[in-house]
Amino acid sequence: MEQLVKKSKSYKLQIKRNKEKEKEFIKWKDHINEQITNDPQRQYFCVGYLQKFISFVKDKHNQIGYQNTNLPTSFPIFNKKINTRNFLSDQFSGIYHAGKEKLVINKENDSIWYGIMLSSNDHKWSNGTIRLKIMKNQKGDLEMFEYFNNGFLLYHKFIEFKNGRIYPTFWNKQDRYFFNKSYKENFEYKSTYNNIDYIAIGSLKRTNKNIIEANQFYEEIIPKLNKEYLIIDLRNNIGGAIAQTEPLLKYIKRSDGLKHIYIIINFKTASAAELVTYKLMGDKRTTVVGENSSGIIAYSYGNKSMVDATNCYDLKATFSTKHTSSKLDQYEYVGITPAFYLNNRTDWVSQIVSLINSNASSK
């Protein structure tokens, strides 16, 4: 894996030209090897440790995952009694929901918490299965291994417990998902308020079908855009090709009647969708709202990503081949920070409408 990550564009820019960084990278490799050796559950979290290893290079386009046909079918089991007293004494412990699934966060010790399944609509996540492993590192920051519903394992370099939610995930104590956005179509347009147009873009995939769909959408709705305020919803948009937004960006640039643009982002807003957000941040009329985006923005795969198979669990490694811009390095892993954070108590679009009305009345 070390030789594979060294081929990435980000390694060459961040590490290869700096001898001290190269030494740190070697020490990091030894540190990960030690963690794997000392983890009695390493057979279940091996992939997570490999993901953690490559995270030394700040580039989320560098990814390691299972081949589609090789997702795991067995998972770690929690065989101890759950300590419910932690619910009162520990700020992280308690019951969390993600749609139809429910788990309990239980403190193992001062540096490890487990997310243990209580119920699921999928038989593989039976009661007692460990779904999350949360760890406090030497700096005091929290990191996590998370199994997705399909069995894919993901390493989160940074996590936070904020307002009863494990960020950046769906898991939350209130069983509310106003930060989420479901799409029936890739593109949505509404004009339900007197002075506000609303556009939601769910995908920027580089497919002919999506490109045709995007062009048809803009041809139809751009002539209808005549309101003072425009909301652009990019929640759950994991990116693709920024070119698919060019008709909309051109309209915004030449529109004198448009007073203000609100862009909604969440933890799943990534890559090209983040680039669209960044591009519009250069317009003084733009306000970004929601929560921090994914932070997969400074690098890309260009016209062709670098993909290699590995000998470990038949995994696939994909690495960046292009550095988008050094101006974007500050957002990698961290994400774009909104000017206004929206809460998980009410509908996000309604919160923006209230913000618009409040600003209008104060003038």
CORTA-V23757 format. One record per residue. SS is DSSP state (hx for helix, st for strand, lp for the rest). BURIAL is b if it has 24 or more other ideal C-beta (glycine too) atoms within 12 Angstrom, else e. D_CENTER is the distance of its C-alpha to the mean C-alpha in Angstrom with 1 decimal. Layout:
# CORTA-V23757
<<SS | BURIAL | D_CENTER> <SS | BURIAL | D_CENTER>>
This chain:
# CORTA-V23757
<<lp | b | 23.6> <hx | b | 24.8> <hx | e | 26.6> <hx | b | 23.8> <hx | b | 21.3> <lp | b | 24.3> <lp | b | 24.4> <lp | b | 21.1> <hx | b | 21.4> <hx | b | 19.4> <hx | b | 21.7> <hx | b | 24.7> <hx | b | 23.7> <hx | b | 22.5> <hx | b | 24.7> <hx | e | 27.5> <lp | e | 29.3> <lp | e | 29.3> <hx | e | 31.6> <hx | e | 30.4> <hx | e | 26.7> <hx | e | 28.1> <hx | e | 29.9> <hx | e | 26.8> <hx | b | 25.0> <hx | e | 27.9> <hx | e | 27.9> <hx | b | 24.2> <hx | b | 25.1> <hx | e | 28.0> <hx | e | 25.9> <hx | b | 23.5> <hx | e | 26.6> <hx | e | 28.1> <hx | b | 25.2> <hx | b | 25.3> <hx | e | 29.1> <hx | e | 29.1> <lp | e | 26.6> <lp | e | 28.7> <lp | b | 25.7> <hx | e | 24.8> <hx | e | 25.5> <hx | b | 22.6> <hx | b | 20.1> <hx | b | 21.4> <hx | b | 18.3> <hx | b | 16.1> <hx | b | 18.7> <hx | b | 18.7> <hx | b | 15.0> <hx | b | 15.8> <hx | b | 18.8> <hx | b | 17.2> <lp | b | 14.6> <lp | b | 17.8> <lp | b | 17.4> <lp | b | 14.7> <lp | b | 13.1> <lp | b | 9.9> <lp | b | 11.8> <lp | b | 14.1> <st | b | 13.2> <st | b | 15.5> <st | b | 15.7> <st | b | 18.6> <lp | e | 20.7> <hx | e | 20.3> <hx | e | 23.7> <hx | e | 23.3> <lp | e | 20.8> <lp | b | 22.3> <lp | e | 24.6> <lp | e | 25.5> <lp | b | 23.5> <lp | b | 24.7> <st | e | 26.8> <lp | b | 27.4> <lp | e | 31.2> <lp | e | 31.9> <lp | e | 32.6> <lp | b | 29.8> <lp | e | 30.9> <lp | e | 30.5> <lp | e | 32.1> <hx | e | 28.9> <hx | e | 27.6> <hx | e | 29.8> <hx | e | 29.8> <lp | e | 26.2> <lp | e | 23.5> <lp | b | 20.8> <lp | b | 23.0> <st | b | 23.4> <st | b | 22.4> <st | b | 18.9> <st | b | 18.0> <st | b | 15.4> <lp | e | 17.4> <lp | e | 20.5> <st | b | 19.6> <st | b | 20.7> <st | b | 20.8> <st | b | 22.4> <st | b | 21.1> <st | b | 24.2> <st | b | 25.1> <st | b | 26.7> <st | e | 27.7> <lp | e | 26.8> <lp | e | 23.9> <st | b | 22.7> <st | b | 21.4> <st | b | 21.1> <st | b | 19.4> <st | b | 22.3> <st | b | 22.4> <st | b | 24.8> <st | e | 24.5> <lp | b | 22.6> <lp | e | 23.6> <lp | e | 23.2> <lp | e | 26.1> <lp | e | 24.3> <lp | b | 22.7> <lp | e | 26.2> <lp | e | 27.1> <lp | b | 26.7> <st | b | 24.1> <st | b | 21.6> <st | b | 18.0> <st | b | 16.5> <st | b | 17.9> <st | b | 17.2> <st | b | 19.0> <st | e | 20.2> <lp | e | 20.8> <lp | e | 23.9> <lp | e | 22.5> <lp | e | 21.8> <lp | e | 18.0> <st | b | 16.1> <st | b | 14.1> <st | b | 13.5> <st | b | 14.1> <st | b | 12.7> <st | b | 14.5> <lp | b | 13.1> <lp | b | 15.9> <lp | e | 17.1> <lp | b | 17.5> <lp | b | 14.8> <st | b | 14.1> <st | b | 10.9> <st | b | 11.5> <st | b | 9.4> <st | b | 11.3> <st | b | 11.1> <st | b | 11.1> <st | b | 13.2> <st | b | 15.4> <st | b | 15.7> <lp | e | 18.1> <lp | b | 18.1> <st | b | 14.4> <st | b | 12.4> <st | b | 9.4> <lp | b | 6.4> <lp | b | 7.9> <lp | b | 10.5> <lp | b | 13.3> <st | b | 15.7> <lp | b | 19.4> <lp | e | 20.4> <lp | e | 19.2> <lp | e | 18.0> <lp | b | 15.1> <lp | b | 15.8> <lp | b | 12.2> <lp | b | 11.7> <lp | b | 13.4> <lp | e | 15.5> <lp | e | 17.2> <lp | e | 20.7> <lp | e | 20.9> <lp | b | 18.6> <st | b | 20.4> <st | b | 21.8> <st | b | 24.4> <st | e | 26.1> <st | e | 28.7> <st | e | 29.5> <st | e | 30.3> <lp | e | 33.3> <lp | e | 31.5> <st | b | 27.9> <st | b | 26.4> <st | b | 23.0> <st | b | 21.0> <st | b | 17.8> <st | b | 16.3> <lp | b | 14.3> <lp | b | 14.5> <st | b | 15.7> <lp | b | 16.6> <lp | e | 19.5> <lp | e | 22.0> <hx | e | 25.5> <hx | e | 25.0> <hx | b | 21.9> <hx | b | 23.8> <hx | e | 26.9> <hx | e | 25.1> <hx | b | 23.5> <hx | e | 27.0> <hx | e | 28.7> <hx | b | 26.4> <hx | b | 26.9> <hx | e | 30.6> <hx | e | 30.9> <hx | b | 29.0> <hx | b | 29.5> <hx | e | 33.2> <hx | e | 32.2> <lp | b | 30.1> <lp | e | 32.7> <lp | b | 31.2> <lp | e | 30.9> <st | b | 27.2> <st | b | 24.3> <st | b | 21.0> <st | b | 18.3> <st | b | 15.4> <lp | b | 12.3> <lp | b | 10.1> <lp | b | 8.3> <lp | b | 9.6> <lp | b | 8.1> <lp | b | 11.1> <st | b | 14.5> <lp | b | 17.5> <hx | b | 17.9> <hx | e | 21.6> <hx | b | 21.0> <hx | b | 20.7> <hx | e | 23.8> <hx | b | 26.2> <hx | b | 24.2> <hx | b | 23.9> <hx | e | 27.7> <hx | b | 28.5> <hx | b | 26.8> <hx | e | 28.5> <hx | e | 32.0> <lp | e | 31.7> <lp | e | 34.0> <lp | e | 33.9> <lp | b | 30.1> <lp | b | 30.0> <st | b | 26.4> <st | b | 22.9> <st | b | 20.0> <st | b | 16.5> <st | b | 14.0> <st | b | 10.3> <lp | b | 7.6> <lp | b | 4.2> <lp | b | 3.8> <lp | b | 6.3> <lp | b | 6.5> <lp | b | 9.8> <hx | b | 12.9> <hx | b | 11.5> <hx | b | 10.8> <hx | b | 14.3> <hx | b | 15.8> <hx | b | 14.7> <hx | b | 16.1> <hx | b | 19.2> <hx | b | 20.0> <hx | b | 19.6> <lp | e | 22.9> <lp | b | 24.6> <lp | e | 26.2> <lp | e | 25.9> <st | b | 22.1> <st | b | 20.2> <st | b | 16.4> <st | b | 15.6> <st | b | 13.0> <lp | b | 10.5> <lp | b | 8.7> <lp | b | 6.3> <lp | b | 3.7> <lp | b | 7.1> <lp | b | 8.1> <lp | b | 11.2> <lp | b | 14.4> <st | b | 15.2> <st | b | 15.6> <lp | b | 17.6> <lp | e | 20.3> <lp | e | 22.7> <lp | e | 22.3> <lp | e | 19.9> <st | b | 21.6> <st | e | 21.4> <st | b | 23.5> <st | e | 24.3> <lp | b | 24.9> <lp | e | 27.5> <lp | b | 25.2> <lp | b | 24.6> <lp | e | 24.8> <st | b | 21.2> <st | b | 19.9> <st | b | 18.7> <st | b | 17.3> <st | b | 17.6> <lp | b | 17.4> <lp | b | 20.7> <st | b | 20.3> <st | b | 19.6> <lp | b | 18.7> <lp | e | 20.1> <hx | e | 20.8> <hx | e | 20.1> <hx | b | 16.4> <hx | e | 16.4> <hx | e | 16.0> <hx | b | 12.4> <lp | b | 11.3> <lp | b | 9.0> <lp | e | 9.9> <lp | b | 8.5> <lp | b | 11.1> <lp | e | 12.9> <lp | b | 14.5> <lp | e | 18.3> <st | e | 18.3> <st | e | 16.0> <lp | b | 16.5> <lp | b | 17.4> <lp | b | 16.9> <lp | e | 20.6> <lp | e | 21.3> <lp | e | 20.1> <hx | b | 17.9> <hx | b | 20.1> <hx | e | 23.1> <hx | b | 22.0> <hx | b | 21.8> <hx | b | 25.2> <hx | e | 26.6> <hx | b | 25.4> <hx | b | 27.1> <hx | e | 30.2> <hx | e | 30.3> <hx | e | 30.2> <hx | e | 32.8> <hx | e | 35.1> <hx | e | 35.0> <lp | e | 36.3>>
